[in-house]
Amino acid sequence: MAEPGCCCSLLLERLRCLVQPRRPLEPLREVLLYVVPALSRDSPSHLTRRWPQLKKAFRDACLNGDEVKSCVARCRPDHAEIVAELAALTPEYEKWNVMIGRHVAAVAAMLNHAKPSCVVIATDAAALRGAPWGALVAAAEGVEVWMALRSNDKYGPYDDLLLPLHDSG
């Protein structure tokens, strides 16, 4: 195993997640994904104090982007950026999916820590209007963004959603 300071250590950790069929903390992954939002909501000081240990446990549990997104979305807004650090533990080749409005802010925060191969926006146009859509587009620099908006009004104006994409690529 590479030394912790080595630039290859993160890559080796990710490869271990792919090659080993079961890791000791993998069965506890779902529990961890609910503990962090609960601590964020009910005991923020415990979350802050235990964050290094929780982050290590998440690394050992081999998270994927959708799990991190769901965890970040359920945390208090003032903890979302801290918890979004977990995105750095996800595989780089992944695509992240934005299915509901609250995922927009979570993915925007996650993009500050990791860049997936692609972000797929498959939600209602109305959900994007009430979310920090511009922040997600700004944070997604260098990442392919696919949009598949759902709407009952096929001919409705979407200029407000397209404006943040101008000069983004």
N, C-alpha and C positions, 0 to 999 in steps of 0.2 A: 504494500500500500504506500502511496506517495505521502510525503510529509505534508502537514496541514498548510504550510506556506507555499507549496508548489502550485504553479498555475494549472497543472494537470489534475490536481486532486478533485476538483469539482467534476471534471469529465469522468474520472474513475468512479466517483460516487454514483453518477448517473448510469454508467455502464453496469455497475453492480446491481442497480435497481432493475435493469433489463434482463440480466443473466440469471439472477437468483430467483427461483420460482416463489419462494416464501421467505420473508424476513420476519424477525421476531415481533416488530411493531405493526406489520401490515394488517393483521386482523383488528388492531385497535385504531386504524385510520379513521373509521367513521366516528368513533367515540371522540377522537381528537378534534375532528371537524365540528363537533357540537360543543365541546368544552370551551374552545376559544371564544365563540360568540357569547356563550353563557358568562364566562369571566368578563368579557368586554362589557356586558350589560350589568351584571350583578356585583362584580368585584374588580374594577379596573386596576386597583393597586396590585392585586395578585397577578393579573395578566402582565403588567409591566415588570414585576419582580421575577416572575417565572418565564418570561419570554425566551431567554436563551435556552432553557431546558425544553420548552415546548417546540421551539424551532428545530432543535436537534432531533426530537422525537418525530416531527413531521418529515425531516430529511430521511430518517431511517424508514419511514412508512411509504416512501416513493409516491408522492402526490402527482396528480395530473392537473392541468389548468382549470378544468371545470370544477374540480373539488375546491381548489383555492378560490375561484371566483365565487362559489356559493358561500364559502366561509367568510370571505371579505364582505359580501353583500349582507350577511346577517350580523356583522359587528356594528358597534356604534360608529358614526361617521368620524369621530376624533381618533378612533383606533384603526380605521380602514387602511391608512397609509402604512402603518406599522405591520399589520397582518399581511398586507399586499407584498411584503418582502418574501413571503413564501413562494411567490411566482418564480423567483430565481431558482427554485428547486425543481421546477417542472421541465420536461423534455423540450428542447428548442424546436423540434420538428412539428410540434403540435399545432393544431388550429384551435382558437378559442371561440366559443359561441356566445353571442349576446341574444338571449331569447326573451327577456323581459326588461322593463325600464330600469330596475335597480341594479341590473348587471352592468349597465353603462358606466356608472361611477366606479364599480369594482374593477372592471377591466381597465378603465383609465388609470386607476391607481397601480394596478399590476404592471402596466406597460412602462412604468417608471423603473421597474426592477428586472424585467425580462421582455424579450421580443419573440413572440411565436412566429411561425411561418405565415400565419394568416389569421385575421379576425373576421368572423362571419356575423353580420348583423341580420338577424331574422326575427324581427319583432314588429309590432304595430307602429305606424308612424306617430301616433299620439303618444306612445311611450317614450319615443326619442325626444319629443318636444318638451316633456317635463323632466328631462334628465340632462346631465352635463355632456351633451353630444359633442360640442366643440372641443372640450377637454380631451375626450377620447380620440378625436381625429388628430389633435395636436400631439398627443402622446404616441400615436401610432406611426410616427414618422419612420419610414423605412420598412413598414409592415404592410403587406397586401390587405386591403379591407374590401370585403364583399358585402353588398347590401341587397337584401331581399325583403323589402317592406311589405307588410300586410296592411290592407286597408279595405274598408267597405266601399269607399269612394275611389274608384279607379282613376278618376279624372281630377282629383283634388290637387291643389297646389302643394308642391314639395320643395319649392325654392329655398325655404328657410332651412331645410335639412341638407340641401346640396351646397349651400354657401360655405360652410366650413371645409368642404372638400376642395374648393377652389384653391389652387396653388399648394395642395397638400402632397402631390406626387412629384 
